[in-house]
Amino acid sequence: MIKCLYRQCTIDDKHATRRRQKHLEAAHMDLAFASEEQSDAANMKMQLELARSMSYYASLKLNLPAPKRRAALARAQFQLGNSMRIVGQQAIQFHGGIGVTDEHMISHYFKRLTQMEMTFGDTIHHLGEVAGRMQDSAGVFA
């Protein structure tokens, strides 16, 4: 899962760099467009690191009792699903129309990430799990 996210970020970073250089040379692209692409690439990298951290967090909580373990895994699955969706959508946005065709690698990674997000419950399901456990422990919603 993390490998797929990393590959998409790497491909998009190389693509954005080439695209930025081409536009700067040919059309003297304005600075706002270049900084927007850099911001999107940084957001993708941040989502990759969030996903990596939450996968480490989940693996460290595997030895806990069942209720605490389920809560930790629900938190991790929510963050991983959210990160997969954001990185996949940004990758397709970077590449434009070619990002959704079968000829481009990004579309295959996006399909794989979408399938992984739906495995063992989707992001909304795990958000409900996290919210339900917060209601049980917070005391203010009872």
Backbone torsions as a table, in degrees:
resi	resn	phi	psi	omega
1	MET	NA	-50.7	179.6
2	ILE	-65.6	-34.5	178.9
3	LYS	-63.0	-41.4	177.4
4	CYS	-62.6	-45.0	178.6
5	LEU	-61.3	-42.8	-179.5
6	TYR	-63.4	-43.2	179.9
7	ARG	-62.6	-41.5	179.0
8	GLN	-64.6	-42.2	179.0
9	CYS	-64.2	-40.6	-179.6
10	THR	-65.8	-46.3	179.4
11	ILE	-61.4	-44.7	-177.6
12	ASP	-68.7	-34.7	178.4
13	ASP	-64.2	-44.8	178.0
14	LYS	-64.3	-42.8	-179.1
15	HIS	-64.1	-43.9	-179.3
16	ALA	-64.4	-38.7	179.3
17	THR	-64.4	-46.3	178.5
18	ARG	-62.9	-43.5	-178.4
19	ARG	-64.6	-41.9	180.0
20	ARG	-63.8	-44.6	179.6
21	GLN	-63.4	-41.7	179.8
22	LYS	-62.5	-46.2	-179.0
23	HIS	-68.5	-38.5	179.4
24	LEU	-64.2	-39.3	179.8
25	GLU	-71.8	-44.0	-172.5
26	ALA	-82.1	-46.9	-170.0
27	ALA	-115.5	4.5	-176.6
28	HIS	50.2	58.4	-175.6
29	MET	-55.5	143.1	179.9
30	ASP	-72.5	157.7	-174.0
31	LEU	-67.3	-29.9	-178.1
32	ALA	-64.2	-40.6	179.9
33	PHE	-65.5	-42.1	179.5
34	ALA	-64.6	-41.6	-178.7
35	SER	-71.1	-29.5	176.1
36	GLU	-65.8	-42.3	177.1
37	GLU	-63.9	-41.0	178.7
38	GLN	-64.7	-38.8	178.8
39	SER	-64.6	-41.8	178.1
40	ASP	-65.2	-40.0	178.0
41	ALA	-65.5	-39.2	178.2
42	ALA	-66.6	-37.1	177.5
43	ASN	-63.8	-39.8	177.7
44	MET	-64.4	-42.4	178.2
45	LYS	-64.1	-38.8	178.5
46	MET	-64.1	-42.5	178.3
47	GLN	-64.0	-36.9	176.3
48	LEU	-61.7	-44.8	-179.7
49	GLU	-68.9	-36.3	175.4
50	LEU	-61.8	-43.8	179.4
51	ALA	-64.2	-42.1	179.6
52	ARG	-63.6	-43.2	179.9
53	SER	-64.1	-41.1	-179.7
54	MET	-70.5	-30.5	175.8
55	SER	-68.9	-36.9	174.2
56	TYR	-64.1	-43.6	178.9
57	TYR	-57.7	-46.5	-179.3
58	ALA	-64.2	-40.0	-179.6
59	SER	-68.2	-29.7	177.9
60	LEU	-74.0	-21.9	-177.0
61	LYS	-95.1	5.9	-176.5
62	LEU	-67.8	-21.5	-178.2
63	ASN	-90.2	0.0	-179.0
64	LEU	-77.0	167.2	173.6
65	PRO	-60.7	159.0	-171.2
66	ALA	-53.7	-47.8	-177.9
67	PRO	-62.7	-42.4	179.0
68	LYS	-68.7	-37.5	178.4
69	ARG	-64.2	-44.0	179.2
70	ARG	-63.2	-38.5	178.9
71	ALA	-64.9	-43.4	179.7
72	ALA	-65.5	-41.6	179.5
73	LEU	-67.7	-34.5	176.9
74	ALA	-65.9	-41.2	177.0
75	ARG	-61.6	-45.5	-179.0
76	ALA	-65.2	-43.8	-179.1
77	GLN	-64.1	-36.5	177.1
78	PHE	-63.2	-49.0	-178.5
79	GLN	-66.0	-40.7	178.6
80	LEU	-62.8	-43.8	178.8
81	GLY	-63.7	-41.2	178.3
82	ASN	-63.8	-44.6	179.4
83	SER	-64.9	-41.0	179.4
84	MET	-62.5	-41.8	-179.7
85	ARG	-65.3	-45.9	-178.1
86	ILE	-64.1	-46.5	-178.8
87	VAL	-65.4	-43.0	179.5
88	GLY	-63.1	-43.9	-179.9
89	GLN	-68.0	-38.9	177.6
90	GLN	-66.7	-36.6	178.5
91	ALA	-63.2	-44.3	177.8
92	ILE	-65.6	-38.4	178.6
93	GLN	-63.4	-41.0	178.2
94	PHE	-59.3	-43.5	-172.8
95	HIS	-87.7	-8.8	178.6
96	GLY	72.0	-147.6	-175.5
97	GLY	-62.9	-30.0	-177.9
98	ILE	-70.9	-18.3	-179.6
99	GLY	-67.5	-17.2	-179.6
100	VAL	-104.0	-1.1	179.6
101	THR	-84.6	156.9	-179.6
102	ASP	-72.9	-13.0	180.0
103	GLU	-76.8	-16.3	-176.9
104	HIS	-106.1	141.9	-177.9
105	MET	-62.4	-32.0	-176.1
106	ILE	-58.7	-39.2	-178.7
107	SER	-64.1	-37.1	179.0
108	HIS	-68.3	-41.9	177.0
109	TYR	-64.3	-40.1	179.8
110	PHE	-63.7	-42.3	177.5
111	LYS	-62.7	-41.2	-179.8
112	ARG	-65.8	-43.1	179.1
113	LEU	-65.1	-38.7	178.1
114	THR	-64.2	-41.1	177.9
115	GLN	-64.7	-40.7	179.2
116	MET	-66.6	-34.2	179.4
117	GLU	-64.3	-33.2	-177.8
118	MET	-84.1	-10.9	-179.4
119	THR	-71.6	133.7	179.3
120	PHE	60.6	34.2	179.3
121	GLY	98.2	138.7	-178.2
122	ASP	-81.3	-178.9	-175.6
123	THR	-62.3	-39.8	-179.5
124	ILE	-64.9	-39.3	177.2
125	HIS	-60.1	-45.9	-177.6
126	HIS	-71.9	-30.3	173.1
127	LEU	-63.7	-39.9	175.3
128	GLY	-63.1	-39.1	176.6
129	GLU	-61.7	-46.1	-179.6
130	VAL	-63.8	-44.6	-179.6
131	ALA	-64.6	-40.1	178.6
132	GLY	-63.1	-39.9	178.4
133	ARG	-71.1	-29.5	176.2
134	MET	-69.7	-37.2	178.1
135	GLN	-66.2	-37.4	179.3
136	ASP	-65.8	-34.4	-172.6
137	SER	-99.6	-19.8	-172.8
138	ALA	-77.1	-38.2	178.4
139	GLY	85.6	-18.1	-178.0
140	VAL	-85.2	-15.4	-178.8
141	PHE	-97.9	-3.9	-175.1
142	ALA	-75.1	NA	NA
